[in-house]
Amino acid sequence: MLLELARADVGVVRLAEFHVVEDLVQGRLVELFPDHQSLDELPLYAVYHGRRHFSRRLRVFLDFLDASFAGDLSRWRRRRTMPRV
């Protein structure tokens, strides 16, 4: 919903880079204050309803998240392809 609002020029949004990279590359969105952004990583949380109904599917998904986002996140970053305004 926030991405659609940004595309409609309703306002400013802060979203993960992988959500907006294509819009930035295509020029549909403009990155604001690129020299003043935090380089700190934001935490990612997986919320689930206890271990009572903890399924194998959930375990596999949590392992996928852990493997995908732990350590080197360079494959998720595409800043090099974004035009500077």
C-alpha positions as CSV (number, residue, x, y, z in Angstrom):
1,M,0.0,0.0,0.0
2,L,2.8,2.5,0.8
3,L,4.5,1.8,-2.4
4,E,1.3,2.5,-4.4
5,L,0.9,5.8,-2.5
6,A,4.5,6.8,-3.3
7,R,3.9,5.9,-7.0
8,A,0.8,8.1,-6.9
9,D,2.8,11.1,-5.6
10,V,0.8,11.1,-2.3
11,G,3.9,11.5,-0.1
12,V,7.2,10.2,1.1
13,V,7.8,6.6,2.2
14,R,10.6,4.6,3.8
15,L,10.7,1.1,2.4
16,A,13.3,-1.6,2.0
17,E,15.5,-1.2,-1.0
18,F,14.4,-4.4,-2.6
19,H,10.8,-3.1,-2.6
20,V,11.6,0.1,-4.6
21,V,14.7,-0.7,-6.6
22,E,12.8,-1.3,-9.9
23,D,10.8,2.0,-9.5
24,L,14.1,3.9,-8.7
25,V,15.8,2.4,-11.8
26,Q,12.8,3.1,-14.0
27,G,12.6,6.7,-12.6
28,R,9.1,6.3,-11.2
29,L,10.5,7.1,-7.7
30,V,13.3,9.3,-6.6
31,E,15.6,8.5,-3.7
32,L,15.7,11.3,-1.1
33,F,18.8,12.3,0.9
34,P,21.0,9.4,-0.3
35,D,24.0,10.9,1.5
36,H,22.2,11.1,4.8
37,Q,20.8,7.5,5.2
38,S,21.8,5.2,8.0
39,L,24.0,2.3,7.0
40,D,23.0,0.4,10.0
41,E,21.1,-2.8,9.2
42,L,17.5,-3.0,10.5
43,P,16.5,-6.2,12.3
44,L,14.2,-8.7,10.7
45,Y,11.7,-10.5,13.0
46,A,9.6,-13.6,12.2
47,V,6.5,-13.7,14.4
48,Y,4.7,-17.0,14.9
49,H,2.2,-18.4,17.4
50,G,4.2,-20.4,19.9
51,R,5.7,-23.8,19.4
52,R,2.6,-25.8,20.1
53,H,1.7,-25.8,16.4
54,F,5.2,-25.4,15.1
55,S,5.1,-27.1,11.7
56,R,8.0,-28.4,9.6
57,R,7.0,-25.8,6.9
58,L,7.5,-23.1,9.4
59,R,10.9,-24.5,10.5
60,V,12.0,-24.7,6.8
61,F,10.8,-21.1,6.2
62,L,12.6,-19.8,9.3
63,D,15.8,-21.6,8.2
64,F,15.5,-20.0,4.8
65,L,15.2,-16.5,6.4
66,D,18.2,-17.2,8.6
67,A,20.3,-18.4,5.6
68,S,19.1,-15.6,3.3
69,F,19.5,-12.6,5.6
70,A,22.4,-13.6,7.9
71,G,25.9,-12.4,7.2
72,D,26.6,-10.8,3.8
73,L,23.6,-8.9,2.5
74,S,25.2,-7.6,-0.6
75,R,23.1,-9.7,-2.9
76,W,20.0,-7.8,-1.6
77,R,21.5,-4.4,-2.3
78,R,21.3,-2.9,-5.8
79,R,22.4,0.7,-5.1
80,R,24.9,0.5,-8.0
81,T,22.0,0.4,-10.5
82,M,20.0,3.3,-9.1
83,P,20.3,6.7,-10.9
84,R,21.3,9.6,-8.8
85,V,19.1,12.7,-9.0
